[in-house]
Amino acid sequence: MTGRFSAALIAENARGRLAVIPDIKCISPKEGDLLRGRDPVATAQSLVRGGAPALSVVTERERFGGSADLLRAIVQATGVPVLRKDFITRADQLVETAELGAAAALLICAITDEKNLAALHEKTLALGMEPFVEVHTAQEMELARRLGARLVGINNRDIVSLERDDGGPNRTAALAPGAPAGALLVSESGILSPEDARVAALSGVHAILVGTALWQAPDMDAMHQALRVERKAPPCAPS
């Protein structure tokens, strides 16, 4: 059965567009303050009015300036399915995530071992959420395959270095062919322009997750619309 988060991406694909998932992130370790005085909840509402089918909210506080309260507020204010992005390694973090109303939880291959990742994947499903399995290497994509992941994010940058490198959608293009059969694919980080979005779309992904490029754009709404490029491939519909 397809979860709410995946269903929102599939619906956008059915309209012929690559789904754009705006990343509500207060601070970038590489770029610094992203809000520049803006209200993240009001911004999330504006992006949803502009057609965002789903949102991502970074809740890690120390390096990214997020919070659980921010996630709860955005879930309540927007009504769209929301992914919680944090460094999740324990089951109690998933229980909290479900209580906050998130539809999906980020599980990063690079920060835990295979046994714990499998346990977290199972726990996420048991709590009624979707596991969003993030990979950065071919080895991690193979791990996602063994796990049977249905929602896979390809992080074009290295989360271990807090995404301070300059990775882009070419990494997505390289890793996408090794994805689990039937999985929904999301290209994350390093999507800086409509051209990057098109590269990601041509690699077969169903969505892009974009934060810094939106927050730094002179006109966020215009950038958001420009990133909603055509997706010609038929939408994936996991069972």
VMD Tcl script that draws the C-alpha trace (Angstrom):
set ca {
  {0.00 0.00 0.00}
  {1.35 3.41 -0.99}
  {1.79 5.90 1.85}
  {0.67 9.54 1.80}
  {4.11 10.92 1.07}
  {4.72 8.67 -1.94}
  {1.15 9.14 -3.17}
  {1.65 12.91 -3.28}
  {4.75 12.50 -5.45}
  {3.02 10.02 -7.75}
  {0.08 12.41 -8.20}
  {2.44 15.19 -9.27}
  {4.16 12.81 -11.73}
  {0.74 11.91 -13.15}
  {0.33 15.61 -14.01}
  {3.49 15.32 -16.10}
  {5.82 17.10 -13.69}
  {8.82 16.21 -11.60}
  {7.69 16.59 -7.98}
  {9.52 19.31 -6.04}
  {9.83 18.76 -2.29}
  {10.85 22.05 -0.64}
  {13.22 21.55 2.29}
  {12.37 23.76 5.25}
  {15.85 24.29 6.66}
  {16.81 27.20 8.89}
  {20.61 26.97 8.66}
  {22.97 25.42 6.13}
  {26.36 24.37 7.56}
  {27.85 25.46 4.24}
  {25.84 28.62 3.48}
  {24.82 29.85 6.95}
  {21.47 31.46 7.85}
  {18.85 30.66 5.24}
  {15.79 32.23 6.83}
  {17.13 35.81 6.85}
  {14.24 36.87 9.02}
  {11.55 34.89 7.21}
  {8.98 32.79 9.05}
  {9.53 29.12 8.09}
  {5.90 28.17 8.73}
  {4.52 31.01 6.59}
  {7.07 30.14 3.90}
  {5.99 26.50 3.95}
  {2.36 27.57 3.53}
  {3.30 29.76 0.57}
  {5.16 26.91 -1.12}
  {2.18 24.60 -0.69}
  {-0.09 27.24 -2.21}
  {2.38 27.30 -5.09}
  {1.91 23.59 -5.71}
  {4.37 21.75 -3.47}
  {2.85 18.27 -3.03}
  {4.92 17.47 0.06}
  {7.47 19.10 2.34}
  {10.66 18.18 4.15}
  {11.48 19.70 7.55}
  {14.94 19.55 9.09}
  {14.59 19.17 12.86}
  {18.25 18.85 13.90}
  {18.92 21.83 16.16}
  {22.65 22.25 16.72}
  {23.90 22.48 13.12}
  {20.72 23.08 11.13}
  {18.65 25.23 13.50}
  {15.58 23.02 13.38}
  {13.26 21.66 16.06}
  {10.48 19.20 16.71}
  {8.17 22.15 17.36}
  {8.85 23.47 13.85}
  {7.90 20.13 12.34}
  {4.66 19.97 14.33}
  {3.75 23.52 13.35}
  {4.32 22.91 9.65}
  {2.37 19.65 9.67}
  {-0.57 21.43 11.27}
  {-0.33 24.55 9.11}
  {-0.04 22.95 5.68}
  {-1.92 19.65 5.62}
  {0.48 18.07 3.11}
  {2.60 15.00 3.93}
  {5.86 15.95 5.62}
  {9.21 14.17 5.81}
  {11.20 14.54 9.02}
  {14.90 15.04 8.28}
  {17.20 14.37 11.20}
  {19.96 11.99 12.24}
  {17.66 9.17 13.30}
  {19.40 6.13 14.81}
  {16.97 5.05 17.58}
  {13.42 3.74 17.74}
  {12.34 6.39 20.25}
  {13.14 9.09 17.69}
  {10.71 7.38 15.32}
  {8.00 7.26 17.98}
  {8.46 11.01 18.46}
  {8.36 11.53 14.69}
  {5.01 9.76 14.43}
  {3.63 11.74 17.36}
  {4.63 14.97 15.61}
  {2.50 14.00 12.62}
  {5.19 13.29 10.03}
  {4.26 11.04 7.12}
  {7.83 9.87 6.47}
  {11.10 9.59 8.35}
  {14.63 9.95 6.98}
  {16.86 6.90 7.50}
  {20.46 7.61 6.46}
  {22.51 4.58 5.44}
  {25.79 6.37 6.21}
  {25.15 6.89 9.92}
  {24.16 3.41 11.11}
  {24.83 -0.26 10.43}
  {22.70 -2.58 8.32}
  {21.12 -4.40 11.25}
  {19.97 -1.19 12.93}
  {18.84 0.29 9.62}
  {16.64 -2.75 9.01}
  {15.16 -2.45 12.51}
  {14.46 1.26 12.01}
  {12.90 0.56 8.61}
  {10.56 -2.01 10.15}
  {9.71 0.28 13.09}
  {8.89 3.18 10.77}
  {6.43 1.03 8.87}
  {4.91 -0.30 12.09}
  {4.25 3.29 13.18}
  {2.34 4.01 9.98}
  {5.03 6.15 8.35}
  {7.15 5.68 5.25}
  {10.89 5.04 5.59}
  {12.81 7.46 3.34}
  {16.10 5.59 2.86}
  {18.97 7.91 1.94}
  {21.99 6.70 -0.03}
  {25.15 8.42 -1.30}
  {27.19 5.54 -2.75}
  {26.68 2.43 -4.87}
  {27.29 0.31 -1.77}
  {24.53 2.13 0.09}
  {22.19 1.71 -2.88}
  {22.84 -2.02 -2.70}
  {21.93 -1.88 0.99}
  {18.66 -0.16 0.05}
  {18.03 -2.99 -2.42}
  {18.59 -5.64 0.23}
  {16.27 -3.75 2.53}
  {13.54 -3.64 -0.11}
  {13.24 0.13 0.24}
  {10.25 1.63 -1.58}
  {11.21 5.30 -1.14}
  {14.88 6.09 -1.79}
  {16.66 9.43 -1.64}
  {19.94 9.86 -3.47}
  {21.91 12.51 -1.61}
  {24.18 14.16 -4.15}
  {26.30 15.48 -1.31}
  {28.04 13.79 1.59}
  {25.94 14.06 4.74}
  {28.87 12.85 6.85}
  {30.65 16.11 6.01}
  {27.34 17.97 6.54}
  {26.96 18.44 2.78}
  {29.86 20.88 2.50}
  {31.01 19.27 -0.76}
  {29.86 20.27 -4.25}
  {27.96 17.19 -5.41}
  {25.18 17.58 -7.97}
  {22.62 15.64 -10.01}
  {25.27 13.68 -11.92}
  {25.59 11.51 -8.81}
  {21.88 10.80 -9.04}
  {22.29 9.82 -12.69}
  {25.11 7.44 -11.76}
  {23.29 5.74 -8.88}
  {19.69 5.64 -10.11}
  {20.10 2.53 -12.31}
  {20.98 0.49 -9.21}
  {17.82 1.42 -7.30}
  {15.43 -1.20 -5.93}
  {12.88 -2.28 -8.53}
  {9.73 -0.20 -8.32}
  {11.09 2.26 -5.78}
  {10.23 5.94 -5.86}
  {13.45 7.92 -6.29}
  {14.24 11.38 -4.97}
  {17.33 13.41 -5.88}
  {18.49 15.42 -2.86}
  {20.90 18.35 -2.47}
  {22.95 20.13 -5.11}
  {19.90 20.92 -7.27}
  {20.64 24.57 -7.99}
  {18.77 25.34 -11.21}
  {16.06 24.14 -13.60}
  {18.87 22.60 -15.66}
  {19.89 20.49 -12.65}
  {16.24 19.49 -12.21}
  {16.11 18.33 -15.82}
  {19.28 16.25 -15.37}
  {17.65 14.60 -12.36}
  {14.41 14.04 -14.26}
  {16.23 12.41 -17.17}
  {17.89 10.00 -14.72}
  {14.44 8.63 -13.93}
  {13.80 10.09 -10.49}
  {10.29 11.01 -9.47}
  {11.11 14.02 -7.30}
  {13.80 16.44 -6.22}
  {14.28 17.70 -2.69}
  {15.51 21.31 -2.74}
  {16.41 23.60 0.13}
  {19.27 26.07 -0.21}
  {18.56 26.97 -3.85}
  {15.02 27.98 -2.92}
  {15.99 29.92 0.18}
  {18.76 31.81 -1.62}
  {16.75 32.62 -4.76}
  {15.87 36.30 -5.30}
  {12.27 35.14 -5.80}
  {11.56 31.85 -4.02}
  {8.15 31.32 -5.63}
  {9.54 31.88 -9.13}
  {12.41 29.45 -8.49}
  {9.97 26.87 -7.15}
  {7.88 27.07 -10.30}
  {10.96 26.90 -12.53}
  {12.08 23.69 -10.84}
  {8.76 21.96 -11.60}
  {10.09 20.64 -14.90}
  {8.43 18.15 -17.22}
  {8.77 14.48 -16.39}
  {8.05 12.33 -19.42}
  {8.49 8.89 -17.87}
  {5.31 7.24 -16.53}
  {4.87 7.55 -12.77}
  {5.98 4.67 -10.60}
  {3.14 3.20 -8.57}
  {4.46 0.92 -5.83}
  {2.01 -1.66 -4.62}
}
mol new
graphics top color blue
foreach p $ca { graphics top sphere $p radius 0.5 }
foreach p [lrange $ca 0 end-1] q [lrange $ca 1 end] { graphics top cylinder $p $q radius 0.2 }
display resetview
